[in-house]
Amino acid sequence: MDKIESQTSFTTFRLKPHWIQYVIDQLPWLVICCGGFLFAGDETLPYREFLLYAATALLAYLTYQALDFWRIEYIVTGEQLVFKHGVLFHSSDYMELYRVVDYQENRSPMQQITGLKNVTLLSGDRSLPKLTLRGIRGSSRIIEHIRIRVEYNKKRRGIYEITNRF
């Protein structure tokens, strides 16, 4: 995590998804693409050229997806979480930390094997009610860091949660 001083007493840090998450997400397409190029090399196949074109198109798609994946960045400041993404059209989505109401941590079987996880933040924000931080290292204590900032910002703004329990 890169550390940069923030306006508040908190340090700003940046997270990027681990590259293995891209492999996990695109694994079926990667296998099909490799198989397409492998079988396109067999001169006895009747549809060899079609396989070559299809594998090339799939490779172009996977390249674009890789560029899109590597442009993802999560920046956690003292007051908000910024989600930057996009290749041709760059976007930045902002989630005010005082609006976060719940946290989730999920791991698929492949993520368990590779030591990664997805962290989902649920908020009362209309434009960004749910933000999933994909491919975060499993050893990262990101929820702890965000939770401390959420509680600080709620206290600072005088926001108290009222729950209705049965």
SULJOCOR-V834809 format. One record per run of one state. SS is the DSSP state (~ for helix, > for strand, _ for the rest). FROM is the first residue (numbers start at 1). LEN is the number of residues. If there is no record, write none. Layout:
# SULJOCOR-V834809
[[SS;FROM;LEN] [SS;FROM;LEN]]
This chain:
# SULJOCOR-V834809
[[_;1;2] [>;3;3] [_;6;5] [>;11;5] [_;16;3] [~;19;22] [_;41;7] [~;48;23] [_;71;2] [>;73;4] [_;77;3] [>;80;6] [_;86;5] [>;91;6] [~;97;3] [>;100;7] [_;107;2] [~;109;6] [_;115;1] [>;116;8] [_;124;6] [>;130;8] [_;138;4] [~;142;16] [_;158;9]]
